[in-house]
Amino acid sequence: MLDDIISKANDLEIEWKELLRSANDDDVERQIMNQQQQKGKRIVLEDLIEKIITTSKSPTLKPVEFDGDPKMWSQFKRINSQQNGFNAQQKSMHLSSSLKGEARE
């Protein structure tokens, strides 16, 4: 009788180890599938970002010129300060290219 119990316990231990191994294999498979899905999503996202970068253009500033007339300075300054989406360097370049006449000299 004790031999039967030991034999059944050994069989259960073997079955338990096989089930545990199978569960671990399933976990590994799920992890691999998740990694592949994440990699696929990352590639799609990278392609989308690259497409946006290569096809998008910077906004264009309205060409407003200033010729040095003090009466027009406040209007010129106001229009140029309202331009959004440009950094300080871009605004400065636009400002210098918008000057004409006395203001340019």
C-alpha positions in Angstrom: 0.0 0.0 0.0 2.8 2.4 0.8 4.4 1.5 -2.5 1.2 2.5 -4.3 1.1 5.8 -2.5 4.8 6.5 -3.3 4.3 5.5 -7.0 1.2 7.7 -7.3 3.1 10.6 -5.6 6.0 10.1 -8.1 3.5 10.1 -11.0 1.9 13.2 -9.7 5.3 14.9 -9.4 6.2 14.0 -12.9 2.8 15.3 -14.2 3.2 18.5 -12.1 6.7 19.1 -13.6 5.4 18.6 -17.1 2.5 21.0 -16.5 4.9 23.5 -15.0 7.3 23.2 -18.0 4.3 23.6 -20.4 3.1 26.7 -18.5 6.6 28.2 -18.7 6.7 27.4 -22.4 3.4 29.2 -22.9 4.7 32.2 -21.0 7.8 32.4 -23.2 5.7 32.1 -26.3 3.4 34.9 -25.1 6.4 37.1 -24.3 7.9 36.5 -27.7 4.6 37.3 -29.4 4.2 40.5 -27.3 7.8 41.5 -28.2 7.1 41.0 -31.9 3.9 43.0 -31.7 5.7 45.8 -29.9 8.4 45.8 -32.5 5.8 45.9 -35.3 4.1 48.8 -33.7 7.4 50.6 -33.2 8.3 50.2 -36.9 4.9 51.5 -38.0 5.2 54.4 -35.6 8.8 55.2 -36.8 7.6 55.1 -40.5 4.7 57.4 -39.7 7.0 59.9 -37.9 9.4 59.8 -40.8 6.6 60.5 -43.2 5.3 63.4 -41.2 8.8 64.9 -40.9 9.6 64.6 -44.6 6.3 65.8 -45.9 5.5 68.6 -43.5 6.6 72.2 -44.1 7.3 75.0 -41.7 4.6 77.6 -41.6 5.3 80.6 -43.8 5.4 84.1 -42.4 3.4 86.8 -44.1 5.9 89.1 -45.9 5.5 92.5 -44.2 8.2 95.0 -45.0 9.4 97.9 -42.9 11.1 100.9 -44.5 12.1 102.8 -41.4 9.0 105.0 -41.1 8.5 105.4 -37.3 4.7 105.6 -37.7 4.7 102.1 -39.1 7.0 100.5 -36.6 4.4 99.6 -34.0 2.2 97.9 -36.7 5.3 96.0 -38.1 6.3 95.0 -34.6 2.8 93.8 -33.7 2.4 91.7 -36.9 5.8 90.1 -36.5 5.2 89.3 -32.8 2.0 87.5 -33.7 3.7 85.0 -35.8 3.6 81.6 -34.0 5.5 78.4 -34.6 8.9 80.0 -35.1 11.9 80.2 -32.8 13.8 83.4 -32.1 16.4 82.7 -34.8 13.7 82.2 -37.5 11.9 85.4 -36.4 15.2 87.3 -36.4 16.0 86.1 -40.0 12.5 87.1 -41.1 12.8 90.5 -39.5 16.1 91.2 -41.2 14.8 90.0 -44.6 11.7 92.3 -44.2 13.7 95.5 -43.8 14.1 97.8 -46.8 15.2 101.3 -47.5 16.6 103.3 -44.4 15.7 100.5 -42.0 17.9 98.0 -44.0 20.9 100.3 -44.0 
